[in-house]
Amino acid sequence: MSITPELPSIKSADTVFGVPGMAAQAKTAGDRWQSRAAPVVIIGGGLAGIAAAVALETAGVPVILLEARRDLGGRAGSFQEPQSQALLDNCQHVLLGCCTNLIDLYRRLGVGDKIRWYKRVHYLDDKGRHYSLWSVPGLPAPLHLGPAMVLFGLLTLSERLSVAHAMRAMMRMGRSGRSLLEGITFGQWLARHHQSAAVIHKFYDPVVISALNEDTRRAGALYAIEVFQEAMLRHHRGYMLGLPDCPLQMLYARKPCRDVRFAARVGEIIFDGRSVQAVRTTTGERIAAAAVIMATNHHAVQKLIPPDRRGMDARFSGLSKLESVPILGAHLWFDRPIMHLPHAALIDGPLQWLFRKDARGTNIHGVISAAREWVDTPHDHCASLFEHQLQKIFRMPDARLVKYRIIVEKRATFSPAAGIDQFRPAQAPPAAGIENLFLAGDYTRTGWPATMEGAVRSGYLAAGALLASLPNFANVPMPLPADLPFEFSARCLSGPD
Ligand SMILES: Cc1cc2nc3c(=O)[nH]c(=O)nc-3n(C[C@H](O)[C@H](O)[C@H](O)COP(=O)(O)OP(=O)(O)OC[C@H]3O[C@@H](n4cnc5c(N)ncnc54)[C@H](O)[C@@H]3O)c2cc1C
């Protein structure tokens, strides 16, 4: 099946979302498309689907976005708490300054100012002792964090030197050296670089477990080192912590494309040989598609693509190898203010990170990543453990937990284990694959772990691959924004990019 309608090439990717003149041009392109072919159908309105929709609509391609739920955001979304009617997030979501694609998407959706950025990252040990990492204004990476590391009292002097040695090794290897580590675990790499159990517990765990949703030693070295290279060692803004100052759902108030359909669950994909003809929703509506971007998680992909079609396309062969790892999020309400810091990484569990959710510090959100052993723990037991942990950390033995809501997302993300990349599918179809079916989603091959940034990259990559398959769009720039640049000092100390 052909998806090559005659369309004028559009030079800028920034059209409907910002530049009025370009919006008109995009509209013309859309009109021409509509007279010739069916629209592109995007299945799934999580961040991957939203990003793909924004990129395509911006380029003038008509899009229909079908989302099974009544709102956008998918796993990075919110729900209404029945008792209070308040919007609560599925779980606190954190971004970093190096998440350039996510930041770009927020800007296009007009919500860039809803992210509050923190230059100081707080740590608390089990006795409530406070430490922090901060940058010196004006100093480029990696020098910007140097003074804070020298004074980082959580680590002994020899532990700080040991971390400096490991960071130096990560810089020297550059991105190209990192890519050679595909088959080894971060545990193996840390052992080779003489990082002690205490350093792993105090320094690496708070960063790696939350960033990768995997145990530090079990995670692939490639992804763990990526976190440090991209967030700490490249650009002074990379490590900054971004927290939405509103419920996640409010970030998606602006529709990513004109035609968004909610409560529209796709139940069937209709094929003709090696191409997709249409999709059918569970209510029976048939929607013709010039091309489809599947922006669901990989479980839904395996359900929706019948085994005989999966057999035609190598992208589907590794999906069953992706292991899901749970995350626990705990909404906690105390009878008094207990937390004045905006956030804190906790050195000792069970909760690993805390986020203050109200100005007074009575409403706290706690997170446990790589939460495999919490899946079957009764929530009242979790709540009592968390209450005790916070009473101890904040030295407030009388503070009482008056309400809680615990959510364990069993299929939060896939495990970024060593060697996992071979099982992650590309967004574009292979030569003999299903020719007009594109994949987006945090599990696809983005070079990033399963994060909001990875999801947005996948959406932009899928949209870019689709545009590249259309002759008339050959000159449209890839929607993927650049990574943070190497600062001069970082470049001098680093290996090849
Ligand atoms: C508890 C938790 C905490 C996390 N914390 C962080 C964090 O702090 N920072 C971070 O960067 N990342 C975090 N993540 C990861 C991040 O949320 C995900 O990587 C990202 O949101 C995935 O987006 P996606 O679009 O790929 O998939 P999804 O968000 O899963 O979106 C898929 C969408 O497809 C829809 N869908 C499925 N089937 C159909 C169908 N048949 N028809 C129509 N629609 C369908 C779904 O309803 C959903 O909306 C966290 C994830 C979880 C679960």
The ligand as a Tripos MOL2 file, in Angstrom:
@<TRIPOS>MOLECULE
LIG
   53    58     1     0     0
SMALL
NO_CHARGES

@<TRIPOS>ATOM
      1 C1          5.1150    4.4080   38.6640 C.3       1 LIG1
      2 C2          5.9810    4.9940   37.5950 C.ar      1 LIG1
      3 C3          6.9150    5.9810   37.9030 C.ar      1 LIG1
      4 C4          7.7260    6.5100   36.8960 C.ar      1 LIG1
      5 N1          8.5920    7.5230   37.1840 N.ar      1 LIG1
      6 C5          9.2750    8.1310   36.1920 C.ar      1 LIG1
      7 C6         10.0690    9.2530   36.4460 C.ar      1 LIG1
      8 O1         10.1680    9.7400   37.5750 O.2       1 LIG1
      9 N2         10.7290    9.8290   35.4070 N.ar      1 LIG1
     10 C7         10.6290    9.3440   34.1340 C.ar      1 LIG1
     11 O2         11.2350    9.9260   33.2210 O.2       1 LIG1
     12 N3          9.8740    8.2630   33.8490 N.ar      1 LIG1
     13 C8          9.1930    7.6480   34.8480 C.ar      1 LIG1
     14 N4          8.4080    6.5780   34.5820 N.ar      1 LIG1
     15 C9          8.4010    6.0290   33.2190 C.3       1 LIG1
     16 C10         7.4680    6.8200   32.3030 C.3       1 LIG1
     17 O3          6.2160    7.0110   32.9190 O.3       1 LIG1
     18 C11         7.2650    6.0140   31.0320 C.3       1 LIG1
     19 O4          8.5170    5.6630   30.4900 O.3       1 LIG1
     20 C12         6.5080    6.8010   29.9610 C.3       1 LIG1
     21 O5          5.4260    7.5040   30.4980 O.3       1 LIG1
     22 C13         6.0280    5.8140   28.9020 C.3       1 LIG1
     23 O6          5.2810    6.4880   27.9290 O.3       1 LIG1
     24 P1          4.7320    5.7110   26.6480 P.3       1 LIG1
     25 O7          3.9800    6.6850   25.8510 O.co2     1 LIG1
     26 O8          5.8460    4.9600   26.0290 O.co2     1 LIG1
     27 O9          3.7580    4.5780   27.2130 O.3       1 LIG1
     28 P2          2.4090    4.7050   28.0550 P.3       1 LIG1
     29 O10         2.5060    5.8380   29.0090 O.co2     1 LIG1
     30 O11         2.1610    3.3520   28.6200 O.co2     1 LIG1
     31 O12         1.2900    5.0690   26.9930 O.3       1 LIG1
     32 C14         0.6100    4.1020   26.2280 C.3       1 LIG1
     33 C15        -0.8130    4.5970   26.0210 C.3       1 LIG1
     34 O13        -1.4620    3.7070   25.1200 O.3       1 LIG1
     35 C16        -2.8060    3.5510   25.5330 C.3       1 LIG1
     36 N5         -3.3020    2.3010   24.9540 N.ar      1 LIG1
     37 C17        -2.8980    1.0320   25.2330 C.ar      1 LIG1
     38 N6         -3.5700    0.1440   24.4780 N.ar      1 LIG1
     39 C18        -4.4070    0.8760   23.6820 C.ar      1 LIG1
     40 C19        -5.3550    0.5150   22.6790 C.ar      1 LIG1
     41 N7         -5.5720   -0.7480   22.3520 N.pl3     1 LIG1
     42 N8         -6.0330    1.5160   22.0790 N.ar      1 LIG1
     43 C20        -5.8230    2.8240   22.3960 C.ar      1 LIG1
     44 N9         -4.9350    3.1990   23.3490 N.ar      1 LIG1
     45 C21        -4.2350    2.2390   23.9780 C.ar      1 LIG1
     46 C22        -2.6850    3.5150   27.0500 C.3       1 LIG1
     47 O14        -3.9310    3.7930   27.6700 O.3       1 LIG1
     48 C23        -1.6410    4.5930   27.2950 C.3       1 LIG1
     49 O15        -2.2220    5.8600   27.4720 O.3       1 LIG1
     50 C24         7.6040    6.0230   35.5720 C.ar      1 LIG1
     51 C25         6.6730    5.0420   35.2710 C.ar      1 LIG1
     52 C26         5.8680    4.5380   36.2540 C.ar      1 LIG1
     53 C27         4.8490    3.4980   35.9090 C.3       1 LIG1
@<TRIPOS>BOND
     1     1     2 1
     2     2     3 ar
     3     2    52 ar
     4     3     4 ar
     5     4     5 ar
     6     4    50 ar
     7     5     6 ar
     8     6     7 ar
     9     6    13 1
    10     7     8 2
    11     7     9 ar
    12     9    10 ar
    13    10    11 2
    14    10    12 ar
    15    12    13 ar
    16    13    14 ar
    17    14    15 1
    18    14    50 ar
    19    15    16 1
    20    16    17 1
    21    16    18 1
    22    18    19 1
    23    18    20 1
    24    20    21 1
    25    20    22 1
    26    22    23 1
    27    23    24 1
    28    24    25 2
    29    24    26 1
    30    24    27 1
    31    27    28 1
    32    28    29 2
    33    28    30 1
    34    28    31 1
    35    31    32 1
    36    32    33 1
    37    33    34 1
    38    33    48 1
    39    34    35 1
    40    35    36 1
    41    35    46 1
    42    36    37 ar
    43    36    45 ar
    44    37    38 ar
    45    38    39 ar
    46    39    40 ar
    47    39    45 ar
    48    40    41 1
    49    40    42 ar
    50    42    43 ar
    51    43    44 ar
    52    44    45 ar
    53    46    47 1
    54    46    48 1
    55    48    49 1
    56    50    51 ar
    57    51    52 ar
    58    52    53 1
@<TRIPOS>SUBSTRUCTURE
     1 LIG1         1 GROUP 0 **** ****
